[in-house]
Amino acid sequence: MFSIHHARVFGLSCFVAASVAAAADGLRVAAWNISNYNGGNASSIATAVYGEFNGRRFEPDVILLQEIRSQSALNALVSALNGASGSPGDWVGAPFFSGGGGGLNTALVYRDSKLDEMNSVLVWPGSSSTNPRNIVRYDMRLDGYTSDEAVISCYPVHMKAGSSSSSQNRRLIEGQRIRDDAESLPSGRHFIMGGDTNTQSSSQAGYQELVGSQANNAGRFFDPINAPGTWNNNSTFRYIHTQDPVGGGGMDDRHDQLLVSGNFGDGVGLEYIGAFAQPWDLSTWDDPAHSYRCWGNDGSSFNQALRTSGNAAVGPAIAQALIVLGDNSGHLPVYLDVMVPAKAGADAALDFGTVNVGDTAQLPLDVFNAGDVGLWGAGGIEDLRYTLIAPAGFTAPSGQFVDAAGGSVNTHTVTMLTTTEGIFSGTLLVSSNDPDSPMIAVLLTGEVVSGAACAADLAEPFGVLDLADINAFTQGFFNNDPIADIAEPFGVFDLSDINLFVDLFVAGCP
């Protein structure tokens, strides 16, 4: 059963491990009500997304969007993202579902070098009496992965606005439909809801439907920064308010949020980078225990338009761009960072060659974290954790081993038993936390011959030391064949192997 206590411990350890990494390490997930967007404003989009202040950038990898007017508006946003200075140019739009809410549609854009769209589902169409806009789910898989462990189901949501009982009842219906759909997902699936909740307090029924404990918690969402309360017009929450940067009502609401499934804090695979469910430090905008941020808000704009001059979070240029994109009554984006699963790599085979009974037969086995550091960053990939399981006739070190992405290779000594003659083969298993390949098979082969054999007698005719043996050793040495690795340190082909072979050859066979 999921435990918040365990989630905090695991989440904090993940954050500490990744805190020295670049801000963009891992997968950055954002939600953004881009305020009645109908195209244009490419310059402001470029500044808001790829502008830099004090080494900080927004630069998300996927955005759960609200208030996109049309397919052409979505296309314009994708074009603006790809054309921005500093953009990797790999943005695409997921399938667009138009309907409900007077054209204020939800949508999703993502970087296709990091994510692959698997499925797009219209969960519920928008209605004038229930959810005002379409409820859509996008199933996205991390690029380079194949298992369901690397899939995130994303719900971009724009819930019913207003504080009346009617509006709250409609938000309850939305919450029920989203949670019901999340409950239907494959067991263990990760999911995220991001968007404009239009919710004034965490105690409201629609919000509790999403985050509250029920008989079936398979579809339960969690606030990763654990900041419940009455958010509306409450200065206590001024550092995590997202509406209204334009200043119509001032910055006084936490309408925009990212809520996630509990397995983002279970210490396995896809993980929230931060102390999952540890309460946000309400005295700052950049709580170091969390990767979650309200982009643009430095807490100095309560009940006012977003501060530009002196904005400690994003500086004046980015703040002004966010205001422009806020149209008449705007929102700030929110984001969080996710660590991707480890990937295991190892030698495919080890051949011990022919050894004498009673002799030492050892070879090095390399195991490493094969996560794509170039794509995810070293701090954005989970540590590889693994054990070695040797077959009969061979031994390998016991215990659990760890390798960080981008670090040095772990080298282990595998031994073939030489107490009896015979041809030996088997499969050593590397059992790891790689969700795609939890078991990697390493083929082990070798032959143990009678102790009367001579270590320098490497080629037919056996029992005679001649040029054929010298040629076999020389070829084996230059090809790094274990047949020529006869002296310590084993696994290294050097002068000690040559000297021992010469000594054995000169000494002759028994």
PENOR-V507289 format. One record per residue. N is the residue number from 1. SS is DSSP state (helix for helix, strand for strand, loop for the rest). PSI is psi in whole degrees, 0 to 359 (NA if undefined). OMEGA is omega in radians with two decimals (999 if undefined). Layout:
[[N	SS	PSI	OMEGA] [N	SS	PSI	OMEGA]]
//
This chain:
[[1	loop	142	-3.13] [2	loop	135	-3.13] [3	loop	124	3.09] [4	helix	323	3.13] [5	helix	311	3.13] [6	helix	323	3.14] [7	helix	319	-3.14] [8	helix	317	-3.12] [9	helix	311	-3.13] [10	helix	315	-3.09] [11	helix	319	-3.13] [12	helix	319	3.13] [13	helix	322	3.10] [14	helix	320	-3.10] [15	helix	317	3.13] [16	helix	319	-3.12] [17	helix	329	-3.05] [18	helix	357	-2.98] [19	loop	337	3.14] [20	loop	357	-3.09] [21	loop	169	3.08] [22	loop	155	-3.05] [23	loop	331	-3.06] [24	loop	5	3.12] [25	loop	142	-3.10] [26	loop	204	3.13] [27	strand	125	3.11] [28	strand	118	-3.12] [29	strand	131	-3.10] [30	strand	156	2.97] [31	strand	138	-3.04] [32	strand	115	2.92] [33	strand	103	-3.01] [34	strand	19	2.83] [35	strand	80	2.98] [36	strand	41	-3.02] [37	strand	125	-3.11] [38	loop	20	-3.13] [39	loop	171	3.11] [40	loop	195	3.13] [41	loop	33	-3.10] [42	helix	322	-3.13] [43	helix	317	3.13] [44	helix	323	3.10] [45	helix	315	3.14] [46	helix	317	-3.13] [47	helix	316	-3.11] [48	helix	323	-3.03] [49	helix	320	-3.05] [50	helix	3	3.01] [51	loop	152	-3.08] [52	loop	139	3.07] [53	strand	122	-3.14] [54	loop	39	3.11] [55	loop	2	-3.10] [56	strand	139	3.02] [57	loop	155	3.04] [58	loop	301	3.14] [59	loop	70	3.09] [60	loop	170	3.06] [61	loop	339	3.08] [62	strand	139	-3.13] [63	strand	124	3.00] [64	strand	114	-2.91] [65	strand	153	2.98] [66	strand	157	3.09] [67	strand	48	2.97] [68	strand	121	-2.96] [69	loop	328	-3.00] [70	loop	173	3.04] [71	helix	320	-3.14] [72	helix	326	3.08] [73	helix	319	3.10] [74	helix	317	3.11] [75	helix	320	3.14] [76	helix	321	3.12] [77	helix	316	3.11] [78	helix	317	3.13] [79	helix	318	3.13] [80	helix	320	3.12] [81	helix	317	-3.13] [82	helix	332	-3.11] [83	helix	356	-3.09] [84	loop	143	3.05] [85	loop	128	-3.10] [86	loop	352	3.14] [87	loop	144	3.05] [88	loop	349	3.07] [89	loop	25	-3.07] [90	loop	25	-3.13] [91	strand	140	3.02] [92	strand	160	3.08] [93	strand	136	3.03] [94	loop	164	3.12] [95	loop	137	-3.02] [96	loop	132	3.10] [97	loop	111	-3.14] [98	loop	141	3.07] [99	loop	136	3.06] [100	strand	158	2.99] [101	helix	26	3.09] [102	helix	33	3.12] [103	helix	4	3.12] [104	loop	78	-2.99] [105	strand	157	2.93] [106	strand	161	-3.14] [107	strand	180	3.13] [108	strand	134	3.01] [109	strand	150	-3.07] [110	strand	161	3.06] [111	strand	119	-3.03] [112	loop	358	2.96] [113	loop	345	-3.11] [114	loop	335	-3.08] [115	strand	148	3.04] [116	strand	129	3.12] [117	strand	122	3.14] [118	strand	321	-2.95] [119	strand	142	3.06] [120	strand	122	-2.99] [121	strand	128	2.96] [122	strand	101	-3.08] [123	strand	311	3.09] [124	strand	133	3.06] [125	loop	153	3.10] [126	loop	150	-3.09] [127	loop	152	3.12] [128	loop	348	-3.10] [129	loop	343	-3.14] [130	loop	240	3.11] [131	loop	122	-3.02] [132	loop	335	3.12] [133	strand	162	3.12] [134	loop	141	2.93] [135	strand	116	-3.04] [136	strand	145	3.06] [137	strand	132	3.07] [138	strand	122	3.10] [139	strand	115	-3.02] [140	strand	132	3.13] [141	strand	140	3.08] [142	strand	133	3.13] [143	loop	135	-3.14] [144	loop	359	3.13] [145	loop	159	-3.10] [146	loop	340	-3.02] [147	loop	164	3.10] [148	helix	339	3.09] [149	helix	336	-3.11] [150	helix	17	3.14] [151	strand	136	3.04] [152	strand	124	3.04] [153	strand	122	-3.02] [154	strand	130	3.09] [155	strand	99	3.00] [156	strand	122	-2.92] [157	strand	137	3.01] [158	strand	95	-3.00] [159	loop	168	-3.09] [160	loop	131	3.12] [161	loop	159	3.06] [162	loop	159	-3.13] [163	loop	2	-3.14] [164	loop	163	3.14] [165	helix	326	3.10] [166	helix	315	3.13] [167	helix	319	3.14] [168	helix	324	3.11] [169	helix	323	3.12] [170	helix	325	3.06] [171	helix	327	3.08] [172	helix	317	3.10] [173	helix	316	3.11] [174	helix	314	3.14] [175	helix	318	3.14] [176	helix	317	-3.09] [177	helix	323	3.11] [178	helix	315	-3.11] [179	helix	321	3.10] [180	helix	318	3.14] [181	helix	320	3.11] [182	helix	326	3.11] [183	helix	336	-3.11] [184	loop	354	-3.11] [185	loop	159	3.09] [186	loop	146	-3.12] [187	loop	132	3.13] [188	loop	357	-3.12] [189	loop	138	3.02] [190	strand	142	3.11] [191	strand	152	-3.10] [192	strand	135	2.95] [193	strand	128	-3.13] [194	strand	136	3.07] [195	strand	200	-3.07] [196	strand	102	-3.11] [197	loop	343	-3.09] [198	loop	32	-3.06] [199	loop	130	-3.06] [200	loop	339	-3.05] [201	strand	144	3.13] [202	loop	346	-3.13] [203	loop	350	-3.12] [204	loop	147	-2.98] [205	helix	320	-3.12] [206	helix	321	3.13] [207	helix	317	3.11] [208	helix	329	3.07] [209	helix	325	-3.13] [210	helix	316	-2.96] [211	helix	349	-3.06] [212	loop	156	3.09] [213	loop	134	3.13] [214	loop	180	3.11] [215	loop	321	3.07] [216	loop	109	-3.11] [217	loop	14	3.14] [218	loop	331	-3.11] [219	loop	20	-3.08] [220	loop	139	3.06] [221	strand	157	3.11] [222	strand	144	2.98] [223	strand	111	-3.04] [224	loop	339	3.11] [225	loop	4	2.99] [226	loop	63	-3.09] [227	loop	65	3.13] [228	loop	166	3.09] [229	loop	186	3.03] [230	strand	104	-2.98] [231	loop	328	-3.01] [232	loop	124	3.04] [233	loop	35	-3.10] [234	loop	112	-3.05] [235	helix	342	3.10] [236	helix	327	-3.07] [237	helix	21	-3.01] [238	helix	336	-3.12] [239	helix	345	-3.14] [240	helix	14	3.01] [241	loop	148	-3.13] [242	loop	349	-3.12] [243	strand	134	0.26] [244	loop	114	-3.10] [245	loop	337	-3.13] [246	loop	328	3.04] [247	loop	7	3.11] [248	loop	316	3.05] [249	loop	358	-3.10] [250	loop	170	3.13] [251	strand	101	-3.02] [252	loop	15	-3.11] [253	strand	145	3.01] [254	loop	57	-3.11] [255	loop	324	-2.99] [256	strand	125	-3.05] [257	strand	160	2.92] [258	strand	120	3.08] [259	strand	142	-2.99] [260	strand	162	3.06] [261	strand	156	-3.06] [262	helix	335	-3.10] [263	helix	358	2.95] [264	helix	355	3.13] [265	helix	24	-3.08] [266	loop	2	3.08] [267	loop	10	-3.09] [268	loop	130	3.01] [269	loop	225	3.11] [270	loop	127	-3.05] [271	strand	139	2.95] [272	strand	131	3.10] [273	loop	101	-3.08] [274	strand	177	3.13] [275	loop	87	-3.01] [276	loop	127	3.09] [277	loop	5	2.99] [278	loop	130	-3.08] [279	loop	136	3.11] [280	loop	141	3.04] [281	loop	103	-3.02] [282	loop	9	3.10] [283	loop	8	-3.08] [284	loop	159	3.08] [285	loop	347	-3.05] [286	loop	57	3.13] [287	loop	117	-3.08] [288	loop	348	3.11] [289	loop	357	-3.06] [290	strand	149	2.96] [291	loop	346	3.14] [292	loop	134	3.10] [293	strand	149	2.93] [294	strand	100	-2.95] [295	loop	115	3.11] [296	loop	337	-3.05] [297	loop	117	3.05] [298	loop	11	3.08] [299	loop	3	-3.05] [300	loop	10	-3.01] [301	loop	24	-3.11] [302	strand	128	-3.13] [303	loop	24	3.09] [304	loop	167	2.98] [305	loop	155	-3.11] [306	loop	131	3.13] [307	loop	135	3.06] [308	loop	293	3.13] [309	loop	124	3.13] [310	loop	10	3.11] [311	loop	112	-3.02] [312	loop	341	-3.09] [313	loop	314	-3.00] [314	loop	354	-3.11] [315	helix	175	-3.01] [316	helix	320	-3.04] [317	helix	313	3.14] [318	helix	318	3.11] [319	helix	316	-3.14] [320	helix	321	3.09] [321	helix	320	3.11] [322	helix	324	3.08] [323	helix	314	3.12] [324	helix	316	-3.12] [325	helix	349	3.10] [326	loop	352	3.12] [327	loop	228	-3.06] [328	loop	330	-3.11] [329	loop	93	-2.84] [330	loop	183	-3.11] [331	loop	152	3.00] [332	loop	148	3.04] [333	loop	156	2.99] [334	strand	151	3.11] [335	strand	164	3.01] [336	strand	161	-3.13] [337	strand	145	-3.09] [338	strand	134	3.04] [339	strand	137	-3.11] [340	strand	160	-3.08] [341	loop	158	3.05] [342	loop	157	2.99] [343	loop	136	-3.06] [344	strand	142	3.02] [345	strand	148	-3.14] [346	strand	162	3.02] [347	loop	145	-3.11] [348	loop	328	-3.06] [349	strand	154	3.02] [350	strand	124	3.12] [351	strand	114	-3.09] [352	strand	351	-3.13] [353	strand	209	-3.13] [354	strand	126	-3.14] [355	strand	159	3.13] [356	strand	152	3.01] [357	loop	131	3.11] [358	loop	347	3.11] [359	loop	161	3.08] [360	loop	130	3.12] [361	loop	102	-3.08] [362	strand	144	3.08] [363	strand	150	3.09] [364	strand	141	3.04] [365	strand	124	3.11] [366	strand	129	3.05] [367	strand	140	-3.04] [368	strand	160	3.06] [369	strand	114	-3.05] [370	loop	16	3.10] [371	loop	145	-3.06] [372	loop	93	-3.10] [373	helix	325	3.12] [374	helix	329	-3.12] [375	helix	317	-2.98] [376	helix	346	-3.05] [377	loop	146	-3.10] [378	helix	323	-3.12] [379	helix	355	-3.12] [380	helix	6	-3.11] [381	strand	132	3.13] [382	loop	145	3.02] [383	loop	139	3.02] [384	strand	128	3.08] [385	strand	130	-3.01] [386	strand	163	3.00] [387	strand	160	3.13] [388	strand	132	3.14] [389	strand	108	-3.06] [390	loop	147	3.09] [391	loop	173	3.09] [392	loop	140	3.14] [393	loop	355	-3.12] [394	strand	158	3.04] [395	strand	153	3.10] [396	loop	157	3.14] [397	loop	145	3.12] [398	loop	170	3.11] [399	loop	175	3.11] [400	loop	139	-3.12] [401	strand	156	-3.07] [402	strand	139	3.03] [403	strand	127	3.11] [404	loop	150	3.10] [405	loop	140	3.12] [406	loop	2	-3.12] [407	loop	191	3.12] [408	loop	158	3.12] [409	loop	141	3.02] [410	strand	126	3.13] [411	strand	126	-3.11] [412	strand	147	3.11] [413	strand	120	3.09] [414	strand	135	-3.05] [415	strand	135	2.98] [416	strand	131	3.13] [417	loop	136	-3.05] [418	loop	28	-3.11] [419	loop	335	-3.14] [420	loop	155	3.10] [421	loop	158	3.03] [422	strand	168	3.04] [423	strand	127	-3.06] [424	strand	141	3.03] [425	strand	155	3.13] [426	strand	176	-3.11] [427	strand	117	3.01] [428	strand	135	-3.12] [429	strand	131	2.98] [430	strand	104	-3.09] [431	strand	118	-2.97] [432	strand	181	3.10] [433	loop	16	3.01] [434	loop	114	-3.06] [435	loop	334	3.13] [436	loop	320	-3.10] [437	loop	74	-3.10] [438	loop	341	3.08] [439	strand	119	3.03] [440	strand	130	-3.11] [441	strand	129	3.08] [442	strand	118	-3.11] [443	strand	127	3.11] [444	strand	131	3.11] [445	strand	154	3.08] [446	strand	165	3.13] [447	strand	135	3.06] [448	strand	126	-3.09] [449	strand	172	-3.10] [450	loop	145	-3.13] [451	loop	346	3.12] [452	loop	345	3.14] [453	loop	158	-3.10] [454	loop	134	-3.08] [455	loop	339	3.12] [456	loop	354	-3.10] [457	loop	86	-2.95] [458	loop	350	-3.06] [459	loop	157	3.07] [460	loop	148	0.02] [461	loop	128	-3.13] [462	loop	149	-3.08] [463	loop	354	3.13] [464	loop	129	3.07] [465	loop	118	-3.08] [466	loop	191	-3.09] [467	helix	330	3.14] [468	helix	323	3.11] [469	helix	319	3.11] [470	helix	316	3.13] [471	helix	320	-3.14] [472	helix	318	3.12] [473	helix	314	-3.10] [474	helix	314	3.13] [475	helix	317	3.13] [476	helix	322	-3.14] [477	helix	312	-3.09] [478	helix	338	3.11] [479	loop	7	-3.10] [480	loop	40	3.12] [481	loop	135	-3.14] [482	helix	341	-3.14] [483	helix	333	-3.11] [484	helix	0	-3.13] [485	loop	78	-2.96] [486	loop	356	-3.11] [487	loop	152	3.04] [488	loop	149	-0.03] [489	loop	128	-3.14] [490	loop	146	-3.08] [491	loop	354	3.12] [492	loop	127	3.12] [493	loop	108	-3.03] [494	loop	191	-3.05] [495	helix	332	-3.13] [496	helix	325	3.09] [497	helix	317	-3.14] [498	helix	313	-3.11] [499	helix	317	-3.13] [500	helix	319	3.13] [501	helix	315	3.12] [502	helix	315	-3.14] [503	helix	316	-3.13] [504	helix	321	-3.12] [505	helix	316	-3.13] [506	helix	323	-3.12] [507	helix	334	-3.13] [508	loop	172	-3.12] [509	loop	154	3.11] [510	loop	NA	999]]
//
